Amino acid sequence: MSNPTQQSVLNKASKDKFILVLDLPNALRGGVYTPTVTQGTSPIEFAVFGSIVPDVIIPTIAVPFAGQTLNVTSYTRPNYAPLTLNFVVDNTFLNYWILWNWLNVLNTTHGSIYGGDSPTSKMGLPEYQTVFSIFAVNEYNQRVASWTYYNATITGLGGITYNYRDSTWIESNATFQFNKLDFKLINPAIT
């Protein structure tokens, strides 16, 4: 009988197996900003690489007591740092175009105004925010863990460097700000 907490030294998580699943914000659904693609408009999946999970910090408070200083929890979480995701641009530039349109809703290129329909969505949150998840994938391409980012909005889209003498994939990045982060194991061996 094996102990589920003991693992082989070969069981390692790989840095190149992450998938972003992005629900389009309400401001991108319908109207001028709806992507016209046959697979539908939401959710969108593409592979990401680079720094993905931000630091999770709950700071301590130093409390002087009886000539000593005790560190106790503050029970608070500071704002999360912006999240930058690196991705490979697909051969139709669709993933880049969708992210570009999301930024364009926030400040339109033609009018320099907000391009959405209303200040809030049906859930009471701004219509330009969304929820997205990043899934870690094991060696069998099964999703094993997820990080879910709530009230996320795009704040930047990286440039594209092109060179006709370089035949490698085009890479870019996008920066997001979010309010809440949740981590879960999918079908964990330990319950």
Buried (B, 14 or more C-beta within 10 A) or exposed (E): EEEEEEEEEEEEEEEEBBBBBBBBBBBBBEEEBEBEEEEEBBBBEBBBBEEBBBEEEEEEEEEEEEEEEEEEEEEEEEEBEEBBBBBBBBEEEBBBBBBBBBBBBBEBEEEEEBBBEEEEBEEEBBBBBBBBBBBBBBEEEEBBBBBBBBEBBBBEBBEEEEEEEEEEEBBBBBEBBBEEBEEEEEEEEEE
